[in-house]
Amino acid sequence: MDGRAVRWKRHNDDRRKRIVDAAIGLIETEGVNVSLQAIGQAAGLSRSVVYRHFADRRELDLAIQADILDGLWAKLFPAMELTGSIRQIISRTVGAYVNWALEHPLLHQVADVDTAPNGTGPLQQGLDRIAERIKELILAAFELAGVEVSEVDKKAVDPLIYGLIGMVFGAVRRWVHLGEGIPDAEHLTSVVTEAVLAMIDTRTVAYGLSIDHDQPLEELFG
């Protein structure tokens, strides 16, 4: 790619970002049903220029959702670092999500819809990354504990993790939708954390394991 092509690509990328940023700013202040004309005006561009960078409204909506979710994942993934106890990791992660949803309820509403076909949108892609990280942790914990896990149960881990993630997202979704702020973010984080720990315990107890939720992972796994 020559210098002119690089500059043109940078110009197009900058305009796309300008459009998406304008749309997100309008969603935060005006609501989720923002017109294309309003987005163009906020970005300082005509409607025709907006369509020059996005084939249709659906493509623009996917770009908006992807950018919103990038902001959410930037909060969640650092919180999921394997430092501290299991309770601390879960509480950090749930708390990061709850507080982001509290601060950005309208962005949460946009982010919480998988608009791409066959679960290929940015929401599902992010959930897949979260699920894979949790799956690796659970299977590694069983291996380090010297527990023999059947192939059937290894396969069962995947849908169970998605059920767990769905429970967290569903609880926060409903809390945001009610808009009452009751319980407060700290209390909700605590309740959801305990629910997640209870779900984890159902599997560990089935294999005769008793895990101290407050023991640091480096001690727990040696």
C-alpha positions, 0 to 999 in steps of 0.5 A: 500500500503506497503513501497515498493509499495509507493516508486515504485509509487513515482518513476513512478510518477517522471519519468512521470513528467520528460517526460512531463517536457521534452516534454514541454521544447522542445515544447517551444523551438522547436515547437509543432511537437516534436517526441517521440524520442526527448522527450525521449532523453531530459528526459534522457530515452529510447523510450521503457521507455517512452512507459512503462509510457504512453500507446501510444502517445495520452496518452502522449499528453493528459498528456502534455496538462493537465500539460500546462493547469494546468499552465494556470489555476494557473494564471486564477483562482486566478484572478477570485477571487471576489474582486474589481469591475466587470470590475477589475475582468474581466480585471484581468482574461482576462489580465492573459490569454492574458499575459500567451498566449503572453509568451507561444504561442506554449504552447497555441497552444497545450493547445487550442485543445480538443483531448479527445472524447466527450469533456472530455479532460483537456481543456473542464474540465477547461472551465467547471470550469470557466463557473460554477464559472461565472454562480454562480456569475451571478445567485447570482447577480440576486438573491441578486438584488431581480430579478425573473429569469425564469427557461428558462432564468436560463437554457439559462445562461449556453450556453451564458456563454460558448459563452462568454468564447468562444469569449474570447478564440477565440479572443486571439487564433486569436491574438496569431496566427497572431503573430504581437503583434498588438494590444499590450497585454494591449490594447487587454485586454481592448478591450476584457474586454469591449466586455465581459461587453457589453455581460453581460449588454445585460442580466442585462438590459433585467431585468431592472438592471443597474450595475456600472462596477466600483463599488466594489462587496461588495458595489454592493451586500451589 
